[in-house]
Amino acid sequence: MAAILPYGPPANSLLDPGDDPYNPLRYIPSNTLTAIAFAVVMIIALIQTLCTFRYGAKWMLAMIIGEYTYLAGFGYRFALHYEPDSEGIFITEYLLIVLSPCAFIAANYVLFGRLSRHISCTEHVLVPVRRLTLIFMSSDITTFLIQATGGGMIVSPSLSQRLTGSHILLAGLVLQFASFLTFSCIYTRFLYRVYTLERSVWERDKEQQWALDWRALAGALAVSCIGILVRSCYRVAELSQGYQGHLATTEAFFYALDTLPLLITISVYIPFWPGKFIENGRKNCGTGG
């Protein structure tokens, strides 16, 4: 990594944040953009909380908890606007924003397993469902811990430790991207096999309204996966450039390639809340030819 966080006495970054070595962002976060993101995430989190009480699917709680920690990250961006040189505020904000999506990923892992059981097509999952969920949840926890370790090290006063922490954080993001890309490929294969080999299952809900068609939920999961993959590509590229790279020091990239994809990732479940589709019991779908 070419650049890491500076460490030393604060400068007056409000005068010229782009040239202030003690302002890690090299810009003053826009309170307007932060307020919009904060409001949208809060609305999504509250709606999904209500959906959990009304429709069930408590196994999606990981996503909701992640939304509230993600919300806290934007809360710290307000503080960063007024104290852009505060390393403590920056690190807290950065870790909350970067690590919260691990919870979104975990929720998608669980949802895939539930969906495959719901339509009784677990045989089309490349790996046994229970093992698949365990493997990818373990991967998610591992990459979370790697990223958290790296993030904790970049606040060290030691230059070598900060550099090492940056490399560890990048490694965690790369591993997370590789893991989720593999998961997405397995999910795509699953949908293809159900479509081609289980036509009766694929079309079983075609007479139902869209809000009750299992394919709508399958599509929502696919959209959610795409959002996470876009965001992961951005974070890997950003950290590869370093904290003073163009991606890291341009606020527009943060909102266009990180915030927006993640908002799509979580908001897609508002009209397609899994609890509306997947009940406690398992429907007998049969097997088509």
C-alpha positions as a Python dict, from the first residue, in 0.01 Angstrom:
ca = {
    (1, 'M'): (0, 0, 0),
    (2, 'A'): (148, 329, -108),
    (3, 'A'): (6, 550, 164),
    (4, 'I'): (-111, 501, 520),
    (5, 'L'): (-267, 714, 788),
    (6, 'P'): (-46, 996, 920),
    (7, 'Y'): (16, 1027, 1290),
    (8, 'G'): (92, 1350, 1464),
    (9, 'P'): (-50, 1685, 1579),
    (10, 'P'): (-365, 1806, 1403),
    (11, 'A'): (-359, 2081, 1142),
    (12, 'N'): (-638, 2318, 1038),
    (13, 'S'): (-791, 2099, 771),
    (14, 'L'): (-1093, 2327, 744),
    (15, 'L'): (-873, 2575, 556),
    (16, 'D'): (-737, 2335, 295),
    (17, 'P'): (-832, 1973, 368),
    (18, 'G'): (-676, 1845, 45),
    (19, 'D'): (-330, 1947, 163),
    (20, 'D'): (-369, 1859, 530),
    (21, 'P'): (-159, 1547, 606),
    (22, 'Y'): (-359, 1489, 925),
    (23, 'N'): (-696, 1471, 753),
    (24, 'P'): (-716, 1106, 639),
    (25, 'L'): (-1005, 1172, 400),
    (26, 'R'): (-847, 1479, 237),
    (27, 'Y'): (-1193, 1632, 223),
    (28, 'I'): (-1463, 1752, 461),
    (29, 'P'): (-1754, 1502, 462),
    (30, 'S'): (-2074, 1658, 330),
    (31, 'N'): (-2335, 1678, 604),
    (32, 'T'): (-2607, 1684, 339),
    (33, 'L'): (-2496, 1355, 183),
    (34, 'T'): (-2438, 1203, 525),
    (35, 'A'): (-2787, 1306, 638),
    (36, 'I'): (-2946, 1149, 328),
    (37, 'A'): (-2756, 823, 375),
    (38, 'F'): (-2828, 821, 749),
    (39, 'A'): (-3201, 875, 692),
    (40, 'V'): (-3227, 607, 421),
    (41, 'V'): (-3041, 344, 626),
    (42, 'M'): (-3251, 425, 934),
    (43, 'I'): (-3575, 390, 737),
    (44, 'I'): (-3463, 57, 589),
    (45, 'A'): (-3358, -75, 931),
    (46, 'L'): (-3685, 29, 1096),
    (47, 'I'): (-3901, -118, 819),
    (48, 'Q'): (-3713, -448, 830),
    (49, 'T'): (-3741, -454, 1209),
    (50, 'L'): (-4119, -420, 1173),
    (51, 'C'): (-4122, -686, 900),
    (52, 'T'): (-3948, -926, 1137),
    (53, 'F'): (-4221, -881, 1397),
    (54, 'R'): (-4501, -904, 1141),
    (55, 'Y'): (-4378, -1172, 901),
    (56, 'G'): (-4105, -1352, 1092),
    (57, 'A'): (-3767, -1458, 952),
    (58, 'K'): (-3570, -1384, 1268),
    (59, 'W'): (-3279, -1557, 1096),
    (60, 'M'): (-3238, -1230, 899),
    (61, 'L'): (-3151, -1045, 1221),
    (62, 'A'): (-2784, -1036, 1119),
    (63, 'M'): (-2878, -798, 838),
    (64, 'I'): (-3084, -575, 1065),
    (65, 'I'): (-2812, -558, 1330),
    (66, 'G'): (-2562, -476, 1056),
    (67, 'E'): (-2788, -193, 937),
    (68, 'Y'): (-2789, -34, 1280),
    (69, 'T'): (-2409, -52, 1309),
    (70, 'Y'): (-2385, 83, 954),
    (71, 'L'): (-2614, 365, 1066),
    (72, 'A'): (-2376, 439, 1355),
    (73, 'G'): (-2094, 469, 1101),
    (74, 'F'): (-2278, 749, 923),
    (75, 'G'): (-2342, 908, 1261),
    (76, 'Y'): (-1968, 931, 1308),
    (77, 'R'): (-1937, 1098, 966),
    (78, 'F'): (-2131, 1391, 1111),
    (79, 'A'): (-1868, 1419, 1384),
    (80, 'L'): (-1593, 1385, 1123),
    (81, 'H'): (-1732, 1689, 941),
    (82, 'Y'): (-1661, 1906, 1244),
    (83, 'E'): (-1340, 1729, 1353),
    (84, 'P'): (-1183, 1602, 1030),
    (85, 'D'): (-840, 1566, 1191),
    (86, 'S'): (-962, 1335, 1467),
    (87, 'E'): (-799, 999, 1410),
    (88, 'G'): (-1020, 832, 1670),
    (89, 'I'): (-1342, 948, 1503),
    (90, 'F'): (-1210, 852, 1160),
    (91, 'I'): (-1108, 501, 1264),
    (92, 'T'): (-1442, 438, 1440),
    (93, 'E'): (-1635, 564, 1138),
    (94, 'Y'): (-1418, 366, 897),
    (95, 'L'): (-1447, 37, 1082),
    (96, 'L'): (-1825, 68, 1126),
    (97, 'I'): (-1872, 146, 757),
    (98, 'V'): (-1631, -123, 634),
    (99, 'L'): (-1721, -406, 873),
    (100, 'S'): (-2101, -373, 890),
    (101, 'P'): (-2153, -533, 545),
    (102, 'C'): (-2015, -857, 687),
    (103, 'A'): (-2355, -890, 855),
    (104, 'F'): (-2535, -836, 522),
    (105, 'I'): (-2324, -1111, 368),
    (106, 'A'): (-2399, -1348, 656),
    (107, 'A'): (-2774, -1291, 613),
    (108, 'N'): (-2750, -1378, 243),
    (109, 'Y'): (-2566, -1700, 326),
    (110, 'V'): (-2845, -1806, 560),
    (111, 'L'): (-3118, -1700, 317),
    (112, 'F'): (-2978, -1917, 36),
    (113, 'G'): (-2995, -2226, 255),
    (114, 'R'): (-3349, -2145, 367),
    (115, 'L'): (-3463, -2081, 11),
    (116, 'S'): (-3321, -2407, -125),
    (117, 'R'): (-3500, -2599, 151),
    (118, 'H'): (-3821, -2405, 98),
    (119, 'I'): (-3853, -2525, -262),
    (120, 'S'): (-3711, -2872, -176),
    (121, 'C'): (-3424, -2842, -421),
    (122, 'T'): (-3124, -2878, -194),
    (123, 'E'): (-2984, -3148, -423),
    (124, 'H'): (-2905, -2875, -677),
    (125, 'V'): (-2676, -2690, -436),
    (126, 'L'): (-2314, -2772, -516),
    (127, 'V'): (-2232, -2839, -149),
    (128, 'P'): (-2473, -2988, 110),
    (129, 'V'): (-2673, -2692, 240),
    (130, 'R'): (-2583, -2728, 607),
    (131, 'R'): (-2216, -2760, 521),
    (132, 'L'): (-2237, -2472, 272),
    (133, 'T'): (-2383, -2237, 533),
    (134, 'L'): (-2120, -2344, 786),
    (135, 'I'): (-1834, -2298, 539),
    (136, 'F'): (-1935, -1952, 424),
    (137, 'M'): (-2038, -1830, 769),
    (138, 'S'): (-1697, -1941, 897),
    (139, 'S'): (-1537, -1758, 606),
    (140, 'D'): (-1738, -1444, 685),
    (141, 'I'): (-1636, -1452, 1052),
    (142, 'T'): (-1272, -1514, 960),
    (143, 'T'): (-1254, -1230, 709),
    (144, 'F'): (-1434, -1004, 958),
    (145, 'L'): (-1170, -1077, 1222),
    (146, 'I'): (-890, -1022, 971),
    (147, 'Q'): (-1033, -685, 870),
    (148, 'A'): (-1094, -585, 1232),
    (149, 'T'): (-736, -678, 1322),
    (150, 'G'): (-596, -478, 1033),
    (151, 'G'): (-822, -184, 1112),
    (152, 'G'): (-711, -185, 1473),
    (153, 'M'): (-344, -180, 1374),
    (154, 'I'): (-369, 126, 1149),
    (155, 'V'): (-415, 351, 1455),
    (156, 'S'): (-79, 244, 1596),
    (157, 'P'): (186, 518, 1637),
    (158, 'S'): (433, 274, 1485),
    (159, 'L'): (478, 327, 1111),
    (160, 'S'): (559, -38, 1049),
    (161, 'Q'): (251, -157, 1238),
    (162, 'R'): (28, 84, 1049),
    (163, 'L'): (166, -41, 720),
    (164, 'T'): (119, -402, 828),
    (165, 'G'): (-236, -324, 944),
    (166, 'S'): (-319, -177, 603),
    (167, 'H'): (-193, -490, 430),
    (168, 'I'): (-391, -713, 667),
    (169, 'L'): (-708, -511, 609),
    (170, 'L'): (-661, -536, 234),
    (171, 'A'): (-604, -912, 260),
    (172, 'G'): (-926, -948, 457),
    (173, 'L'): (-1120, -756, 192),
    (174, 'V'): (-970, -963, -90),
    (175, 'L'): (-1052, -1290, 87),
    (176, 'Q'): (-1404, -1170, 159),
    (177, 'F'): (-1453, -1078, -208),
    (178, 'A'): (-1319, -1415, -326),
    (179, 'S'): (-1543, -1600, -80),
    (180, 'F'): (-1855, -1410, -174),
    (181, 'L'): (-1781, -1442, -545),
    (182, 'T'): (-1760, -1818, -500),
    (183, 'F'): (-2090, -1815, -312),
    (184, 'S'): (-2251, -1609, -589),
    (185, 'C'): (-2134, -1858, -851),
    (186, 'I'): (-2280, -2148, -649),
    (187, 'Y'): (-2609, -1959, -619),
    (188, 'T'): (-2617, -1883, -993),
    (189, 'R'): (-2556, -2251, -1069),
    (190, 'F'): (-2837, -2345, -832),
    (191, 'L'): (-3087, -2118, -1009),
    (192, 'Y'): (-2978, -2245, -1349),
    (193, 'R'): (-3024, -2608, -1247),
    (194, 'V'): (-3368, -2545, -1095),
    (195, 'Y'): (-3470, -2359, -1413),
    (196, 'T'): (-3348, -2632, -1647),
    (197, 'L'): (-3413, -2948, -1444),
    (198, 'E'): (-3707, -2860, -1219),
    (199, 'R'): (-3954, -2678, -1441),
    (200, 'S'): (-4250, -2764, -1221),
    (201, 'V'): (-4076, -2607, -924),
    (202, 'W'): (-3960, -2307, -1127),
    (203, 'E'): (-4314, -2233, -1243),
    (204, 'R'): (-4507, -2346, -937),
    (205, 'D'): (-4594, -1992, -825),
    (206, 'K'): (-4657, -1841, -1168),
    (207, 'E'): (-5028, -1804, -1096),
    (208, 'Q'): (-4954, -1622, -771),
    (209, 'Q'): (-4907, -1248, -743),
    (210, 'W'): (-4544, -1140, -765),
    (211, 'A'): (-4521, -1081, -389),
    (212, 'L'): (-4583, -1452, -330),
    (213, 'D'): (-4369, -1598, -609),
    (214, 'W'): (-4052, -1759, -472),
    (215, 'R'): (-3867, -1643, -784),
    (216, 'A'): (-3917, -1284, -668),
    (217, 'L'): (-3725, -1364, -349),
    (218, 'A'): (-3461, -1548, -553),
    (219, 'G'): (-3424, -1239, -771),
    (220, 'A'): (-3395, -1015, -465),
    (221, 'L'): (-3112, -1232, -334),
    (222, 'A'): (-2938, -1208, -672),
    (223, 'V'): (-2966, -828, -673),
    (224, 'S'): (-2836, -817, -317),
    (225, 'C'): (-2535, -1029, -416),
    (226, 'I'): (-2455, -798, -709),
    (227, 'G'): (-2460, -496, -479),
    (228, 'I'): (-2215, -660, -240),
    (229, 'L'): (-1983, -763, -525),
    (230, 'V'): (-1975, -407, -665),
    (231, 'R'): (-1898, -266, -322),
    (232, 'S'): (-1629, -529, -259),
    (233, 'C'): (-1454, -445, -588),
    (234, 'Y'): (-1452, -78, -491),
    (235, 'R'): (-1310, -142, -144),
    (236, 'V'): (-1032, -365, -275),
    (237, 'A'): (-939, -109, -543),
    (238, 'E'): (-956, 177, -291),
    (239, 'L'): (-731, 11, -37),
    (240, 'S'): (-491, -104, -309),
    (241, 'Q'): (-436, 262, -401),
    (242, 'G'): (-380, 361, -39),
    (243, 'Y'): (-551, 611, 189),
    (244, 'Q'): (-429, 901, -24),
    (245, 'G'): (-536, 744, -352),
    (246, 'H'): (-797, 904, -578),
    (247, 'L'): (-1071, 659, -478),
    (248, 'A'): (-1020, 710, -104),
    (249, 'T'): (-1002, 1090, -123),
    (250, 'T'): (-1305, 1148, -349),
    (251, 'E'): (-1636, 1151, -165),
    (252, 'A'): (-1838, 1088, -482),
    (253, 'F'): (-1678, 745, -522),
    (254, 'F'): (-1765, 654, -163),
    (255, 'Y'): (-2133, 721, -218),
    (256, 'A'): (-2157, 590, -576),
    (257, 'L'): (-1955, 269, -535),
    (258, 'D'): (-1991, 184, -166),
    (259, 'T'): (-2302, 341, -14),
    (260, 'L'): (-2539, 310, -311),
    (261, 'P'): (-2464, -59, -385),
    (262, 'L'): (-2508, -144, -17),
    (263, 'L'): (-2834, 50, 4),
    (264, 'I'): (-2959, -158, -290),
    (265, 'T'): (-2827, -473, -119),
    (266, 'I'): (-3042, -421, 189),
    (267, 'S'): (-3340, -222, 55),
    (268, 'V'): (-3426, -491, -202),
    (269, 'Y'): (-3562, -701, 86),
    (270, 'I'): (-3824, -444, 185),
    (271, 'P'): (-4078, -551, -79),
    (272, 'F'): (-3941, -906, -75),
    (273, 'W'): (-3901, -974, 296),
    (274, 'P'): (-3810, -1346, 325),
    (275, 'G'): (-4066, -1402, 599),
    (276, 'K'): (-4343, -1340, 346),
    (277, 'F'): (-4223, -1631, 135),
    (278, 'I'): (-4063, -1880, 372),
    (279, 'E'): (-4279, -2005, 655),
    (280, 'N'): (-4184, -2230, 945),
    (281, 'G'): (-4309, -2533, 760),
    (282, 'R'): (-4173, -2660, 429),
    (283, 'K'): (-4396, -2681, 128),
    (284, 'N'): (-4389, -2999, -73),
    (285, 'C'): (-4280, -2881, -415),
    (286, 'G'): (-4218, -3207, -586),
    (287, 'T'): (-3962, -3265, -855),
    (288, 'G'): (-4014, -3181, -1215),
    (289, 'G'): (-3860, -3352, -1514),
}
